[in-house]
């Protein structure tokens, strides 16, 4: 029943202008001051839990009454009245005819706002939230529809905003578990809020999600509530610059940091997030420099010192067989995006002058080897030993190989052939002179020449023999090192000390060679010097490469490193068709154990889900992940520590698959040192 036309104290209710789960909002007239106001009303007799509704309403009034900020909608009045036997609680606030930020955005008929406008909005919103945080108040529902607009005639494109709706705000000092219900708007809620563990950093995450929405036209994640929740926990948002060309890589860095899964990895305060946003908006882009090199340097490779604007010097490695116009991308060598933040890249464009001599550079080594020779020597001379189970986390990955996923079919164990630089051509006239002198020498001193030739040949033979013996000795020494390494592997692969019980070692694989491997090769799964790579390019999918053997009760441990993208891990008890348990660990420090009963993905069962400081976070971080599966009991480990335990008997036997999982960005994961024990 509408309350329009009724009087509430000295206010006449004129028109219903909004409603929600917590009540209704009316445009009203203040009969004392003769002004329009907005009145939020809760009909207490219609609320299923009157006590809880009253508590939340009073908490909202108490929160707003403690705030005094130009970008927070103030409270004019509040109270309770009984009208026509109906008990009503109400609060009176200013009326903003311009509506909400979301309404304003729709009226602009622009799905994407320019970064300078978003920076203006973020700055005002952050100062309002910082004011609340300093008074121990967490808003918990920051989103575009909860900011009201105040248009400025002098700068209509830069509206002022007012933070409103503290209906689910929480005081930091209060217990977070006053109700079983999770409150908030799923599209903007950080992982910790889903667990009812909100902190001031939660509002920063929601503001970053709102900024993402304003820049791109939609929040970072979308879908059904369960899908959105899963993405908040596991998926990395797509960088805004890939969806809006006006957004710089600097702004990407700021927004994605504020959207970190772990609150500790976000900015120290919401105000610092806004300040970094402003700095990133003004930050210069990639630094582009033209570098002149000689033809010989382009062919053989060289290391050059490059002076950047501002006189700062960096060192750049020019690879062999470079060419005119080739661009070399030097990550994080430019200027900081914001105070204390990552640096922009430097992009070198090579200008090859074939007639020029080598410039101000120093050679790659004193023996004039080409760069591929140096890389091959360094890799082949360092045997890769297995990790020691007594130390956790295990031995880090070797440096990434120069191979790419496009060449998965070729094993990384096959070294690239060493190519010596081709001899420099000499003028034909010089060859004629040398030949004539040689002929004259033969004609005038044949016997001496024969003696010299014979003596020279003997020296060559002696040198070749010595070289062969040395190479043979080197091969024997390297073979002995390999044998010793194998012996160390066999001796060192006892059952992990961080797990209870014991097991029989069935499989140890360093995962850098396809020979006799348990895991297959394909265009998405392959062996490289730094491990077994798997890639997945489809959003909200995971790709696994499954073992040849099946297992029932076992312990499995493997090292993994996310080279790019979102998540990696492994599945177990995979029946080879559709059924499997997937244990995945993501770059943001989250983990899940999910049972997939079929290929549709519609009936998945999330058995375990969380975020843990035990997981090394970020792209490029090394994690040793493991599982103990005995009957229905499963225990998950990360870096020698228990993450969680659960029970499920949906699948009892199957293959073990190494997996890469993409939430929002193409993902590539490298694995090393897989070990399987059985009971």
Buried (B, 14 or more C-beta within 10 A) or exposed (E): EEBEEBBBBEBBBBEBBBEEEBBBBBBBBBEEEEEBBBBBBBBBEEBEEEEEBBEBBEBBBBBBEBBEBEBBBBBBBBEEBEEEEBBBBBBBBBBBEBBBBBBBBEEEEEBBBBBEBBBBBBBBBBBBBBBBBEEBBBBBBBBBBBBBBBEEEEEEEEBBBBBBBBBBBBBEEEEBEEEEEEBBBBBBBBBBBBBBEBBBBBBBBBBBBBBBBBBBBEBBBEEEEEBBBBBBBBBBBBBBBEBBEBBBBBBBBBBBBBBBBBBEBBBEBBBBBBBBBBBBBEBEBBBEBEBEBBBBBBBBBBBBEBEBEEEEEBEBEBBBEBEEEBEBEBEEBBBBBBEEBBBBBBBBEBBBBEEBEBEEBEBBEEEEBBBBBBBBBEBEEEEBBBBEBEEBBBBEBBEBBEBEBEEBEEBBEEEEEEEEBEEEEEEEEEEEEEEEEEEEEEEEEEEEBEEEEEEEEEEEEEEEEEEEEEEEEEEEEEEEBEEEBBEBBEEBBEBBEBBEEEBEBBBBBBBBBBEEBBBEBEEBBBBBBBBBBBBBBEEBEBBBBBBEEBBEBBBBBBBBBBBBBBBBBBBBBBBEEEBBBBBBBBBBBBBBBBBBBEEEEEEBEEBBBBBBEBBBBEBEBBBBBBBBBEEEEBBBBBBBBBBBEBEBEBBEBBBBBBBBBBBBBBBBBBBBBBBBBEE
